[in-house]
Amino acid sequence: MTTTSERPVTAIDVSEAAYGVRLPILLPEEWELTDERFEEICRLNPLSQFERTADGKLYQLNASRAPVPHIIAAITTALHTWATAYGGRVNGQGQYDFPDSRTMIPDCSWVTQQVLDRRTDRTALFTEAPALVVEVASMHDDMSQQQAKMVEWIARGSQLGWLVDPWNETVYVYRANVASGASEQLDRPEELSGEDICPGLVVPMQPLWDIEA
């Protein structure tokens, strides 16, 4: 009898994790990553977060070190304060499950009240991209891959995206009304504006650049 430790695990290809996070998860190649199995993996690993590509690859997200968590917390707090008055919902590292089986988890996001009103099951995960999406790069992330993720967010329906690079004190702003893949680079901005997507939202950034790793 073949024991579990001896069983060959040649795996779905996860040697290069999505967007620079290198935590490979080996799955038997005959094992299809269905919606039910993905949900079971998430349930059995409540302290971990996973993303799933449309072609069935599984990736675990990294635990971030300072200043990344502080920046995520500050932006999320500012979004919560603004949304309390404006409406909609802030998802701190909320999960989005798209119809093509792609699962994505941004560091922070905001969905409009219109999206909330269209939901028939308020306990279900979101299947529409958030209007505003925020990603904060960790020290070991590949920025070109992080930028590709932001382009994907916009392609899936997000209207405004912020990619924060704490290590170079830079923010890349992505907008739905500009050419695909294009972004505006802001060097050590004092604040970020929600523009016409999140009217009145201003996130102070100056104090965050001085947080030590």
Residue, then its C-alpha position, 0 to 999 in steps of 0.5 A: m500500500t502506498t502511504t501518504s508520504e510516498r504518494p507522488v505529488t507532481a502538482i498543478d504548476v505553482s512554482e511561480a506564485a501570482y504577482g511575486v508572492r513565492l509560497p508554492i502550494l503543491l496539489p496532485e495534478e489530477w485534483e481539480l481545484t473546484d469551487e467547493r475544494f477552494e472553499e474547503i481549503c480556505r475553511l481549513n486554513p483560517l489564518s491564511q489567505f489564498e488567491r485562485t487563478a481562472d485556470g485553477k492555480l492556487y496561491q497563498l498570500n504572504a504575511s507582510r512586515a512593517p510598514v505594510p500593515h500600518i499603511i494598509a490599516a491607515i488607508t482602510t481607516a480613512l476609507h471607513t471614515w469616508a464611507t460612513a458618510y458617503g455610503g457603500r462598503v469597505n472591504g479590508q482584504g475582502q475576497y472577490d470571486f469572479p464568474d471565470s473562477r478567478t479569486m482575488i484579495p486586495d489589501c483594501s477596497w470599496v464597493t458602491q452602494q449600487v453593487l450592494d443593492r444588486r446583491t440577493d445574498r448578503t452573505a455571499l462573496f462579491t462577484e463584481a470588482p470594487a470601484l476602488v482597489v488598493e494594493v500595498a507591495s511587500m518587500h519581496d514583491d515583484m513590482s512588475q507583477q504587482q502592476a499587472k495585478m492592478v491592470e487586471w483589477i481595472a480590466r475586471g471593472s475597478q474604476l480607480g486603483w492605488l498601488v503603494d510601494p512603501w520601499n520607494e515611497t511611490v504610489y501608482v494610480y490606475r484609472a479606468n478612463v485611461a489607456s490599458g496598463a497606463s498609470e500615474q506615478l506619484d513620488r512621496p505624495e502628501e495625500l491620495s484623492g478619491e477623485d470623482i470615484c470616491p468624492g471627498l475622500v482624502v487619505p493623508m500619506q505623509p505620516l506613513w512614509d516615515i514608518e520604519a520597517 
